Amino acid sequence: PQTLRVYEREGLIDPARSPGGTRRYSRNDISRLHQICALTNDGLNVAGIRRVLELQEETRQLQAELARLKQASAR
């Protein structure tokens, strides 16, 4: 639980909350936690994990933009 609080405080995860304040983890949250655990096991610290996750998101956005551009040019 403490590690999850650290990840949340550091902005690595952002679980939903129930009306009573209990954390509710989605499938995406769980998947992200698995990825965070794998990166931790590889020796990355929180700052390194944050950077990897940022770069992965940037890559996803760039790939989506490239796909949109390819589709637009095919028309």
C-alpha angles and dihedrals in degrees: 000000000000092000091051090052090051091050090049093047090049091051096245092123133019110193122191118250131229118229087264092053098255114147114249113201118205124209088260090053091051091048090050090049090053089052091048090051091051091050091047090051088052088059102259120144124219093273091051092047091050091052093048091050091048091051092048091052091048090050091051091051093048092048091051091049091049091051090050091049092048090050092048093049091050091061 
